[in-house]
Amino acid sequence: MSESTRLDAFPLFVRKQTQKIPAKITALSVDRRQFLKISGVSVGSGFILAACSEQTAEMQSAPVSCASQHDLNVFISIDCDDTVTLTLHRSEMGQGIRTGLAQVLADELDAEWSKLKFEQALGDEKYGSQNTDGSRSIRHDYARLRKLAATARTMLEHAAAQVWETDLSNVEAKAHAVHHKLNNRRLSYGALAELAAGQSIPDDSAIKLKAHTDFNYIGKAIDLIDIDALTSGSAVFGYDVQVPDMLYASIERCPVLGGKLKRCHEDEARKVPGVVDIITLPQNTVPVLFQAWHGVVVIATNTWAATQGREKLTCDWDLGKNAEHNSQAYFEMLKSRVNEDCEPTNSLGDVEAAFDNAASTHEAVYQVPYQPHAPMEVPAAVADVSDSGCEIWSCTQAPQGARDHVAQALGMAKENIKVNVTFLGGAFGRKSKHDFCVEAALISKAVGKPVKVCWTREDDIRFDYYHAMSAQYFKASFDKDAQVTGWLQRTAFPSIVSIFAPEYGNTNPEWELDLGFDELPVAVKNIRHEKGKSEAHVRIGWLRSVANIHHAFARSSFIDELAHKARQHPLSFFEQIMGPDRIFEPKNENWNYSNYGETTESNPISTARLKAVARTVVEKSDFTQNAAENSGWGLAASRSFLAYVAIASKVSVVDEHLTIEEVHCAIDCGLAVNPDRVRSQMEGAVIFGMSIALMGEISVRDGQVEQSNFDDFLLARMRQSPKKIVVHIIDSKEVPAGVGEPGLPPVAPSIANAIFAATGNRIRELPINKVYSV
Amino acid sequence: MVSITINGETTEINADPVTPLLWVIRDELKFTGTKFGCGKGLCGACTVHLNGQAIRSCSVPVAAATNQEITTIEGLAAGKSKNPYIGQAVRDAWAEFNVPQCGYCQPGQIMSATALLTNNSTPSDADIDNAMSGNICRCGTYPRIRSAIKKAAEVQS
């Protein structure tokens, strides 16, 4: 297949969009040191500036006629017709990152919004990390992209100064043109593009970032750049990709992780019209990583034929030792482990002495089951493998990682692998595992044609990388004045590391406990945190906010339990147990804490900011301890991904039926690049958190997941959605923190705490639909 | 051969009559705006209009759709649905409230919302709950969908 037919088959994202082919350009390499200075990222190959080799002499008199596009850097290209093309390098999965990145780039470039075009980047190291998870896009790229765009703006100014033979101080870029301050002359960005691209890259000292007061787009509720595509059916998701001669594959996977195919009768499947081939993907080895799951693949001329053929297979499996895994029994084991001494991870003071001298103590055990990701778009990838290379089209969160793993699976140099990123129909962490890209590549290689791997919903629910099931034990002691004197917390859950390096042992690394367990200790003199051992029997993965989900549920529930024991208002107790306003510095307390990869200097841990969000949701809502009969309010607050979020939920419980009436959320995420997208992420986190709290459960019997589709694995629907969700964004100029994930952790405990306020019934096990109808 | 009329155009398709309409629309006719979500009529991602009414195309055999008017999201966006003004009002309201997050379920949501407003120009919250609870949105855009439906209803009246 030629390159041109491929482009016809899959112009990125929107079919109407035309592909721009840059005209003849001369590439200038800038050395690595220079690149690092500009971009602040560690990548190897260098920063490519593309520039026309000839400079025009006619620049001064009139805009230059020129048909080519000029790359000022890998993110910004300017066409001579004034169109600015922004290359957006992170995956769009609903967080609005394409709009957010465009705001940052366009603002520092001082571009006009109506003259922007957007392209999605291929997976390539030259962009820096494209791994779209960890709520990292804005917090990592905000400063970097501002500087890159400001550099491009400065290069345009240099070009204008050169044309006008004047000092740089006499020119100013504004609204898509450079203006001469001493006369009325102006040159549009398009007119300057060619000359600007040939400028040397200015020193840091020559780059001036805009003042916040001069922002045109940053901090504004800019509309989604993709709104038309997303409401017209023209947005292309991974499952939508079609390339010429493409075949469709459906995989009958081994029902248990690590099992092996004994035999498979394929004859009936081969008779299904449209079925063209049947192959076997090899048995999985340890570590399981992002391998294609072992199974029998039916390849056909369309999706329906592939799934029909698959249904006609009769497979006999040796299920292996994970077939002994039963989640119910496993819960009992995890609970018994956390009821006994485990391995200390962090401690302060002497918790035993505090318990010995206590006026009273309180203890509780919490459990949260396995959770799937269940994005509305199941995993999807198209691969076209030939002797010379491989092209992938996929809804991947991590195109660079997908490239690496596909290269490894095919035994091919990664330079020969091209990964196109489509829109992602939800992801939540599922699509940063590349197993589906590897599957598509292996199948395409085997049949010698482009192949789309077509997961069913049943495949998605049964073959996920699950959020770990967990048990946690909490104990606290009070003195005679109802002050908390001792605090012990234990957690046990199978580790994500199990998929990478099971030999690490059945224990959690420090970073996994930093997700909500060793985050910010309560202001109690005697504290101990402990972790228990837990073996993995299914693929364990990261799901939106990761271990914060269960850690925040247990911790925020327990704080609420203590508030009631102490007969205090939940907010005043929370403020008291978080201690006076202070910056918690883990190093000073011998407390190990990784702070989401940032230093505590750049992103300090502030009790004041945490208490402020809790106060905000209480003060801005009708939060009361004296709600009407059968109803109640619950509060929870946590810091995760460097942001502070509090949730206040109001519930009613009537005739054993639970209704979430109203939810207030306050977030302090530092500077909000697009407040409306922050708001939508919080609304979404409330609904996502409701699904986990009310009905989210994956159970395993004999190694096999018991749920299969949306009739036995339930998600929140419109009728269950609160009629009122109010989001309060704390006005802040602090560095941007994460947004996609931090809304989620406080949701479940706020609901459980509200149920206690309404009924006196304490929920310690999720999901809540085991107790109440929802 | 099966003859079906989609977005105003009639096409002869070489498909097994029991093939779900969804796969004919997507794989054969290349209207990929209609999404696969569950294959069992549980999530609404595949919602299209059959003579103006919302149906789950994953659970309707293509044979049942012959000689009837089928509209997909592409047809609705191009003004080819039975009630083009309602379809446009819904899309406009979706834009005004910036409803989508990932957007995958939104074609189905828009098809369901348009069918609702075709049958009921002033839906109550309960009407919206009933008409829209068959469409799952994992991102959690329900509050904005509700607001957008009310806005589209207001514009229509």
Interface residues (C-beta under 8 A of the other chain):
Chain A: E92 M93 G94 Q95 G96 D223 L224 D226 I227 D228 A229 L230 T231 S232 G233 S234 A235 V236 F237 Y239 D240 Q242 Y248 P273 N302 T303 W304 A374 P375 M376 E377 V378 F423 L424 G425 G426 A427 F428 T456 R457 D676 S680 Q681 E683 G684 A685 V686 I687 F688 S691 N709 F710 D711 L715 A716 R717 M718 R719 S721 P722 K723 I725
Chain B: D16 T19 P20 W23 R26 D27 E28 K30 F31 T32 G33 T34 K35 F36 G37 C38 G39 K40 L42 C43 A45 T72 I73 E74 A77 R91 W94 A95 N98 V99 P100 Q101 C102 G103 Y104 C105 Q106 P107 I110 D125 I128 D129 N130 M132 S133 G134 N135 I136 C137 R138 C139 G140 T141 Y142 P143 R144 I145 R146
